[in-house]
Amino acid sequence: MNNLEERFSCALHNTSRAWRQAVDRRLKYLDVSQASWMTIAVAAQAQLPLSQSEFAERLAVEGATMVFYGRSSFTSNSLVLR
């Protein structure tokens, strides 16, 4: 990689991290993270109930990650009923 590409890559990474941190700060009063908020948004936009694999696909994460989400803050905060 040349110097320009390295600088661009570093700047993109730092911007992405700063964006995630800013969003997390704004969502803190709701007691949710950006990842949780995105999951809630996907659920709200779905026409029909989604399976775990459909959630994972729409969020671009592995299916096992959705198991973690389902068993963590969503159920403890009464955002998901089992």
JOPEBEL-V112293 format. One record per residue. N is the residue number from 0. RES is the residue in one letter. SS is DSSP state (@ for helix, = for strand, . for the rest). PHI is phi in whole degrees, -180 to 180 (999 if undefined). OMEGA is omega in radians with two decimals (none if undefined). Layout:
BEGIN
N,RES,SS,PHI,OMEGA / N,RES,SS,PHI,OMEGA
END
This chain:
BEGIN
0,M,.,999,3.10 / 1,N,.,-84,-3.04 / 2,N,@,-59,3.13 / 3,L,@,-64,3.13 / 4,E,@,-64,3.12 / 5,E,@,-64,3.13 / 6,R,@,-65,3.12 / 7,F,@,-64,3.13 / 8,S,@,-59,3.12 / 9,C,@,-64,3.13 / 10,A,@,-64,3.12 / 11,L,@,-64,3.12 / 12,H,@,-61,-3.12 / 13,N,@,-65,3.11 / 14,T,@,-65,3.12 / 15,S,@,-61,3.13 / 16,R,@,-64,3.12 / 17,A,@,-63,3.12 / 18,W,@,-63,3.13 / 19,R,@,-60,3.13 / 20,Q,@,-65,3.12 / 21,A,@,-65,3.12 / 22,V,@,-64,3.11 / 23,D,@,-60,3.10 / 24,R,@,-63,-3.12 / 25,R,@,-69,-3.11 / 26,L,@,-89,-3.06 / 27,K,@,-57,-3.11 / 28,Y,@,-65,3.07 / 29,L,@,-89,-3.11 / 30,D,.,63,3.05 / 31,V,.,-134,3.08 / 32,S,.,-94,3.08 / 33,Q,@,-61,3.14 / 34,A,@,-61,3.11 / 35,S,@,-66,3.13 / 36,W,@,-61,3.14 / 37,M,@,-64,3.11 / 38,T,@,-65,3.10 / 39,I,@,-62,3.14 / 40,A,@,-63,3.11 / 41,V,@,-63,3.13 / 42,A,@,-63,-3.12 / 43,A,@,-67,-3.11 / 44,Q,@,-85,-3.09 / 45,A,.,-71,3.10 / 46,Q,.,-75,-3.13 / 47,L,.,-128,3.07 / 48,P,.,-57,-3.11 / 49,L,.,-102,3.01 / 50,S,.,-78,3.11 / 51,Q,@,-59,-3.12 / 52,S,@,-69,3.09 / 53,E,@,-68,3.04 / 54,F,@,-58,-3.09 / 55,A,@,-59,-3.14 / 56,E,@,-63,-3.12 / 57,R,@,-68,3.14 / 58,L,@,-96,-3.13 / 59,A,.,58,3.06 / 60,V,.,-129,3.08 / 61,E,.,-74,3.13 / 62,G,@,-57,-3.14 / 63,A,@,-63,3.10 / 64,T,@,-64,3.14 / 65,M,@,-68,3.06 / 66,V,@,-62,3.12 / 67,F,@,-61,-3.14 / 68,Y,@,-60,-3.09 / 69,G,@,-65,-3.09 / 70,R,@,-97,-3.07 / 71,S,.,-105,-2.97 / 72,S,@,-67,-3.09 / 73,F,@,-64,3.14 / 74,T,@,-76,-3.13 / 75,S,@,-70,3.10 / 76,N,.,-96,3.13 / 77,S,.,60,3.08 / 78,L,.,-87,3.13 / 79,V,.,-131,3.05 / 80,L,.,-102,3.11 / 81,R,.,-106,none
END
